[in-house]
Amino acid sequence: MWISLFFFLFVIRLTIETDRNGGADCVEGDTIAAISTPIGEGAISIVRLSGDKAIDIANRIFKGKDLTKVPSHTLHYGKIVDPDTDEVIDEVIVSVMRAPKTFTVEDVVEINGHGGMIAVKRLLQLVLDQGARLAEPGEFTKRAFLNGRIDLSQAEAVMDIISSQTEQAMKVALNQLEGRLSKLIRNLRQNLLEIIAHVEVNIDYPEYDDVEEMTHHMMEEKTDVVLEEIDRLLSVAEQGKIFREGIKTAIIGRPNVGKSSLLNALVQEERAIVTDIAGTTRDVIEEYVNVRGIPLRLMDTAGIRETDDIVERIGVEKSRQILESADLTLFMLNNNEPLTDDDRMIFSMLDDMPYIVIINKTDLENELDLKEVEKLADGKKIISMSLKHQEGIEALEEAIKDLFFENKLVDRDEIYISNVRHIDLLKKAKRALLDAKDALTMQVPLDIVQIDVRRAWEYLGEIVGDTASESIIDQLFSQFCLGK
């Protein structure tokens, strides 16, 4: 009786709480269309359609085989013709994919035409004239989510793959798209749901003697299992966030210490202007670079010094602002010049911030007091470089990797939480479970304690979309590009 009753409650509650997403029928809606390739010149351009009328709409403008009769997941050569004028618009390959084995779980048609702005825009307009609606940003992926093919964390992984700056970032996103994070989160939710159901069975059916009573100690043990897993996820979250967003890295120093040269060396192209004239860089130059699999968002700043030049002063002020918000600072000094008051001022500005000191121009005669630099750096890493001869770059890259990963190799099997929304929800879930543990310590009745457990369960549900509100879902998909 106990086992059947327990799982009956478990299934009923799970079904009710996840009704919006779990086991839902396909979303009823109109047929959408959008350009799924970047606008501009290229080998091909793709217009994608999804919906009940996708195949019919494509068939009206396609001169070739009858698309309504062709097998699913097949390609067909032909021409796109304006049905009103019989004008040939483009020579194309059309792919037909029938529901439910498609990305959106709807009928999907992709028209592969020649690249170019004029051709693809005319093709899209023709599709819209035949009854399709222009898709909203991310609407194809949103339909895949609403139709139950993927959950919300997997949908977000799609955008992460598109925006990946390094191979490691892409691997993290692919693992998430494959559902590894989803599976883990759902297992944690199931553990919490069993706790909730167990407590409610004890309350609602006290007459059953064979029902094991949930005690404070038992509830604490079950809660600790979930807490340990959340702590493990959060322990590698910072690394995951780095893979996803990159390290905001400011290159600072006095004018003419080689900041722009360092940017160019890391990017491996002449991205910034390099001259012997102090104050050449007046504005912040940004560039992404891959350093040992870690994305760096490099910012070459104006030299920090006292100046009467109005334009340069604005650049210096921007440099100060960038410094305050940076995740990492590369502070550059000249080997062939003694420390100045400006250098000492920058050291004081860095204070407890993570930074690496770079002594450039080691190919020139030493005039820098290295002992004073070591004292001011106070244990921070110091790298000697000669950018003129491309020396010291590998040592800098290794120092950056060590600073953020502490010599630990990235585990390919590790599940990395990289999304800020996910990290925030995990922290909220952890806080709710800690509140539950505090209540258990104070011997608060279990039916009250389970309120905190349920809060944690709901926070975890927001990660995969089971308990996410419509406004959150709409906001997330609005960040996607058109055609995805």
VENHU-V202348 format. One record per run of one state. SS is the DSSP state (A for helix, B for strand, O for the rest). FROM is the first residue (numbers start at 0). TO is the last residue. If there is no record, write none. Layout:
SS_FROM_TO + SS_FROM_TO
This chain:
O_0_0 + A_1_16 + O_17_30 + B_31_34 + O_35_42 + B_43_49 + O_50_52 + A_53_60 + B_61_62 + O_63_72 + B_73_80 + O_81_86 + B_87_96 + O_97_106 + B_107_113 + O_114_115 + A_116_128 + O_129_131 + B_132_133 + O_134_137 + A_138_145 + O_146_150 + A_151_162 + O_163_165 + A_166_176 + O_177_178 + A_179_203 + O_204_214 + A_215_234 + O_235_235 + A_236_244 + O_245_245 + B_246_252 + O_253_257 + A_258_266 + O_267_283 + B_284_290 + O_291_292 + B_293_299 + O_300_308 + A_309_324 + O_325_326 + B_327_333 + O_334_339 + A_340_349 + O_350_353 + B_354_359 + O_360_368 + A_369_376 + O_377_380 + B_381_383 + O_384_384 + B_385_385 + A_386_388 + O_389_389 + B_390_390 + O_391_391 + A_392_404 + O_405_418 + A_419_440 + O_441_444 + A_445_463 + O_464_468 + A_469_476 + O_477_483
